[in-house]
Every structure is written in structure tokens, then in C-alpha cells.
Amino acid sequence: MFRSRLRLRLAGWFALAILLGLAVLDLGLFTALRRVADRQLSDRGVDRRSRLASGGSGAKWEIRQNFTLDEAAKEALSEWPPGHEALVIFSPRR
């Protein structure tokens, strides 16, 4: 069957246009979702920081000598409000 070059060109241009449109849509959605996630993370961090600074979690702060990082991390996690965002990052280097 004979296929005209015009039909092949048009099909190629339409495929390219659709691909380009999907790429622009993908980039726009990725950017919007990233901004929302960054904003939510920043808001949660500020909220947690203000709650910890005001002592709203009911934690009693005391200084102990000979306190290892593992013990400090476990104690901090035990005082942290329950939720999926509890995380402790520490480094043995100073």
C-alpha cells in the first residue's frame, strides 16, 4: 500500500507536538508538587522548632555527663511526639 509523504510528515509532527505537550505538563506538575512539598516541610519544621523551643512537648531538659550519642538519640526519640516524622541524625565526629 502506498503511503504518502504528507501523511507521514503530519503523523510525525503530531507525535512530536503531543510528546512536547506531555513533557511541558510533566515539568509543570513536578515543579508545582516540589514547591508544595518544600512548603509543607518548612512549615512542619518551623512548627516543631517552635513547639520544642516553648517546651510544648513536656520534655524535661537536663544535662548529663558521659552521655553517649546512642543514648542521647534514644532519649530524644522517646520524648518526641509520636508520628512518622521522628528522625535523629547524628555524627560521632565533632
N, C-alpha and C positions, 0 to 999 in steps of 0.2 A: 504494500500500500504506500502510495506517495504521500509524504508529509511535507507540507510547505514550510519554508524557512520562516515565514512570518509567524506561523503558529508556534514554532519552536522558540523564536525570539520573545514573543509575548508571554509564553509559559515561563521562560527564564526570568523575564523582568518581573512578572507577578510573584514568582517564588522568591526572588531577591527582595522585593518590596515587603512581602509577608515576613521573611526572615529578619529584615531590618526593623520592622514594626515590633516583632516579638522581642528582639534584643533591646530596643528602647524601653518597652514595657517592663522587661526583666530588670534593667538597670534602675528604672524609676521605683519599682517596688522594693528592690534591695536597699536603695538609699533611704526610702521612707521607713522601712522596717528597722534599719540600723539606727536612724535618728530616734525612733520611738524606744528602742531597746536601750540606747545610751541615756536617754532622758529618764527612763524608769530606774535604771541602775544608779544614776546620780541622785535621784530623789530618795531612793532607798538608803543610799549611803549617808546622805545628809540626815535623814530621819534616824537612822541607827546611831550616828555620831551624836546627835542632839540628845537622844534618849540615854546613851551611855554617859555623856557629859553631865546631864542633870541627875544621874543616879536613878532613873526611872525603872531600871530593871531590878532594883532591890539588891544589887551586888554590894558586898562589903569589901572595901579595898584595904588591904593590909600589905605590908612589906615583909617578906620572909627571906632570911639568909639561906644560902645553899639550896636554892630552888632551881631544879634543872628545867631546861626548856620543855621537855616532855611533860613534866608535872604541871608547868605553867599553862601549856596548851590544853591539857585535860581539864584543868580547873576553869580556864576561860570558857571552854565549850560547855562545861556543866552549868555555868552561870548564864550562858547565852539563851535567849528566848527560843523555844522550840520552833523549828522550821527548816526548810530545805536550804536556806542560805547560810547556815552556820559553817564557817570555814576558818581555819587557822593556818597561817603561813609563817614559818619562822626559819631562820638560818643560824647555824651554830657559829658562823663567823661574825666578828664584830668589826 
